[in-house]
Amino acid sequence: DVDNFAKCLTEKGAVMYGAFWCPHCANTKKRFGESFRYIKYVECDPRGENEQSSLCIEKKIEAYDTWEFTDGSRVVGEPSFQLLSEKTGCSLPQLKNG
């Protein structure tokens, strides 16, 4: 269940930094679908909705999408669910085929 996976990522401190116009971010959001609402997302473009560009500058976010984890490590550009699971210990969602 992607909802539970997304909630777990947020509970484990994973944060996605991105921009509303970024194609990689759009792909990541699409992969989560409706469950993306549970992801802690930071908008880095000052023109974006609920923007937090100063936080992105402070964190030195240079590419989108950037995921940051509680251990300080980062992954850039459409990480797979597998990779996100490895970084956080969250169980992979059972994706339905078809």
C-alpha distance (Angstrom), angle and dihedral (degrees) to the residues before:
residue distance angle dihedral
D1 . . .
V2 3.79 . .
D3 3.83 92.2 .
N4 3.81 91.3 62.2
F5 3.81 91.6 44.0
A6 3.83 91.6 51.9
K7 3.82 91.9 46.2
C8 3.81 90.3 49.5
L9 3.82 92.3 51.2
T10 3.81 89.7 54.4
E11 3.83 92.4 44.7
K12 3.82 88.6 52.5
G13 3.80 90.8 53.3
A14 3.82 100.8 -105.7
V15 3.82 112.4 154.8
M16 3.80 127.2 -169.5
Y17 3.81 117.1 -148.9
G18 3.78 116.1 -163.9
A19 3.79 149.2 130.8
F20 3.79 129.9 -108.9
W21 3.82 92.2 -121.3
C22 3.82 96.3 47.4
P23 3.84 114.7 116.3
H24 3.83 93.2 -155.3
C25 3.81 89.6 53.1
A26 3.80 90.2 49.6
N27 3.81 90.3 52.3
T28 3.80 91.6 49.3
K29 3.82 91.6 47.8
K30 3.82 89.6 48.5
R31 3.82 91.4 52.4
F32 3.81 90.6 54.8
G33 3.81 91.8 42.0
E34 3.82 113.8 179.8
S35 3.82 89.2 -6.8
F36 3.82 90.8 69.6
R37 3.82 87.9 87.7
Y38 3.82 87.3 75.1
I39 3.83 93.6 55.6
K40 3.80 117.8 98.1
Y41 3.80 99.1 -120.9
V42 3.81 126.7 -177.1
E43 3.82 117.9 -160.9
C44 3.81 108.8 -142.9
D45 3.81 100.7 -175.4
P46 3.83 112.0 91.1
R47 3.83 88.4 -141.4
G48 3.80 92.4 55.8
E49 3.78 129.2 99.2
N50 3.83 113.9 -87.2
E51 3.81 88.3 -0.2
Q52 3.79 120.5 -166.7
S53 3.81 98.4 -176.6
S54 3.81 92.9 149.9
L55 3.82 90.0 58.4
C56 3.81 90.1 50.1
I57 3.82 90.4 51.3
E58 3.79 91.3 46.8
K59 3.84 90.0 50.1
K60 3.83 90.2 45.9
I61 3.80 93.4 -125.3
E62 3.81 103.9 -179.4
A63 3.81 103.9 167.2
Y64 3.80 136.5 34.1
D65 2.87 133.3 -93.7
T66 3.80 98.1 27.2
W67 3.80 119.6 170.1
E68 3.78 117.8 -159.9
F69 3.80 124.1 -162.7
T70 3.81 133.0 -158.5
D71 3.82 91.9 -102.6
G72 3.83 88.4 61.1
S73 3.80 94.2 -109.3
R74 3.80 121.4 132.1
V75 3.78 138.8 -154.6
V76 3.81 120.6 -159.9
G77 3.80 128.7 -154.7
E78 3.80 124.7 19.8
P79 3.81 101.7 -29.6
S80 3.79 115.0 -155.1
F81 3.79 120.2 -113.0
Q82 3.82 85.4 -114.4
L83 3.81 91.8 58.6
L84 3.81 92.7 44.8
S85 3.80 88.5 50.5
E86 3.83 91.6 50.7
K87 3.83 92.0 49.1
T88 3.81 94.9 49.2
G89 3.81 107.8 24.2
C90 3.81 90.1 -121.4
S91 3.81 114.9 148.3
L92 3.79 115.0 -109.1
P93 3.79 114.1 -109.8
Q94 3.78 116.6 -111.3
L95 3.80 100.4 -116.6
K96 3.78 116.3 -151.1
N97 3.79 115.7 -130.9
G98 3.76 119.2 -135.9
